[in-house]
Amino acid sequence: NTFTPREDGAYNAILINGGTITEDQTWDVPPAGFSYYFNNTTVYVQGTNNPTLTLQEGTVVKSYRSRLQIGGNSAGQLGKLVADGVVFTSYRDDSVGGNTNGG
C-alpha cells in the first residue's frame, strides 16, 4: 500500500476498526507522519492459542474513546502484546505520528 499525506497535513492515520486478533500479528511502523488510530472501538488480542500482537519500535498508536484489551474475560482466553519503543497517546497529540484530529 502507498500512503500519501494530505496536503494540509490533517487526519493522516491508519484507522483500526474493532475486532479480535486470534493469531500472531506484527504491525509495521507506519510511514513518516502517520500513526495507527483507534476511534471509538475495542480491539481484543485473545484466544486459546495465546496470540501475540507485536508493534514494531517507532510505531505511534493514537486513540479516542478506545481500548486495546489483551486477554479475555474467560478461562483460556489469553493474549500478549509486545510494544517496546511504541508510543501510545491521544488522537489530539500532534507532536508524534502526524495530525489525527485536523487541528
C-alpha positions in Angstrom: 0.0 0.0 0.0 1.0 3.6 -0.6 0.1 6.3 1.9 0.0 9.8 0.7 -0.2 12.6 3.3 -2.9 15.2 2.8 -1.5 18.5 1.6 -2.9 20.2 4.7 -1.3 17.5 7.0 -4.6 16.7 8.7 -6.0 13.3 9.5 -3.0 11.3 8.4 -3.7 8.0 10.2 -4.4 4.3 9.5 -7.8 3.7 11.0 -8.1 0.5 13.0 -11.6 -0.8 13.3 -12.6 -3.0 16.2 -12.2 -6.7 16.1 -10.4 -9.7 17.7 -6.9 -10.8 16.9 -6.7 -14.6 17.4 -3.5 -15.3 15.5 0.0 -13.8 15.9 0.3 -10.5 14.1 3.1 -7.9 13.6 2.1 -4.4 12.6 4.8 -2.5 10.7 5.8 1.1 11.6 3.5 3.4 9.6 5.1 5.8 7.1 6.5 9.1 8.4 3.7 11.4 9.5 1.2 8.6 10.0 0.0 6.6 13.1 -2.4 3.9 13.9 -5.7 5.3 15.1 -8.3 3.6 17.2 -11.5 5.7 17.1 -14.3 4.7 19.5 -13.5 1.0 19.2 -12.1 -2.0 21.1 -9.5 -4.4 19.7 -9.1 -7.7 21.5 -5.9 -9.8 21.5 -7.1 -13.2 22.8 -7.6 -16.8 22.1 -6.8 -20.3 23.3 -3.5 -20.3 21.4 -2.3 -17.2 23.3 -1.9 -14.9 20.2 0.7 -12.1 20.3 0.3 -8.6 18.7 3.7 -7.2 18.0 4.0 -3.5 17.3 7.4 -2.5 15.9 9.7 0.0 17.6 8.9 3.6 16.5 5.2 2.9 16.0 2.7 5.5 17.2 -0.8 4.4 18.3 -3.4 7.1 18.9 -6.8 6.6 20.3 -10.1 8.3 21.1 -12.6 6.5 23.4 -11.0 3.2 22.6 -9.1 0.3 24.2 -6.8 -2.5 23.3 -7.7 -5.5 25.5 -5.0 -8.2 26.0 -6.6 -11.5 27.1 -10.2 -12.3 27.5 -12.7 -12.5 30.4 -13.0 -16.2 30.4 -10.6 -19.1 31.2 -8.2 -19.9 28.4 -8.6 -16.6 26.5 -5.0 -15.4 26.7 -3.1 -12.9 24.7 0.2 -11.0 24.6 1.4 -7.5 23.5 5.0 -6.7 22.5 5.4 -3.0 22.2 8.9 -1.9 23.1 9.6 1.6 21.9 6.0 2.2 21.0 4.2 5.5 21.8 0.5 5.2 23.0 -1.1 8.7 23.1 -4.3 10.7 22.5 -5.5 11.5 19.0 -5.1 15.1 19.9 -1.4 14.8 20.3 0.1 16.1 17.1 3.7 16.1 18.5 4.2 12.5 17.3 2.7 10.4 14.4 1.2 13.2 12.4 -2.1 15.2 12.8 -5.0 13.0 13.6 -7.6 15.5 14.8 -7.5 18.1 12.0 -6.3 20.8 14.3 
